Each structure stands twice: as structure tokens, then as C-alpha cells.
Amino acid sequence: MSCKILVVEDEIFVAAEFENLLYDLGHEPVGIASDSRQAMALADEAELAFVDLNLVDGPTGIDVGRNLAARGVTVVYMTANPAQLGDGVPGTIGVIPKPVDNTELRQAVEFAISVRKQAQPKAQPPQRLRLFGSFGSQPALA
């Protein structure tokens, strides 16, 4: 089940590695956005987005995720600073702390797609993915 996925990340090597993993998993990356303007320009092409918090144009990732979710994109935050999200952002799935290995990324992608498509049985989230609001609750990250 292929999905169109946007990578919102300003560290090009991290973004390119993630994009390559998405291709390997059979998904369609719609692009890499390093700032909020690029992310919103690609929003209509994406079904799912992984969003870093601190981008080229500053700490705009929280708003990018909120705006993408409001446009119907399923959002997972991926950041080295998960505490910046507090109790979470309504409409988004959750946050996974960086660094993230390929196994966790694969699990996070599968979980986010199952949430988006409301597939049964629902894929399990990676252990370090802290879910927001109605997506469940896990212990806070240290």
C-alpha cells in the first residue's frame, strides 16, 4: 500500500537517507522541504509528512505540522527536541525523537499509514513514538 510522503527536514543528509528508505519501502516521496514555505508548497501532494521542529527558517515545524494536519495530511514529528511539543499538537499523531534508526522509521511509517487508512489490524507504533491525544498515550520521553 503505497503512500505519498513529505519529508520536512533541514539536514539534507538526514532527509536524503529517509527519502531513500521511503523509496525502498515502496512509497512515493513528494519532496524534501527545508523550511515552512517549501513544506506548504508541497502540502497538496502529500498524504503523510514527517516534520522536524527547527527548520532553515527557524522553529517553524510546530506550525508546519499543525497547518499540514489542517489540510488533511497525516503528521508525525521527528525531532531531537521532543519536549518542545509539550502535550502535543491537535490533529497530529505524535513525536519520535532523533536520532531514529531505519527500523524505527519503517515502523513509524507503517503505523502512520495504518492510522491514515484506518487499516485493520493497526500496525504497532515504534516504542519511542510518543502518541498525542486520541492516538493513545505512552510514557513521556526522558
Secondary structure, DSSP 8 states (H G I E B T S, - for coil): ---EEEEE-S-HHHHHHHHHHHHHTT-EEEEEESSHHHHHHHGGG-SEEEE-SSBTTBS-HHHHHHHHHHTT-EEEEEES-GGGGTT--TT--EEEESS--HHHHHHHHHHHHHHHHT-SS-----TT-EE-GGG-------
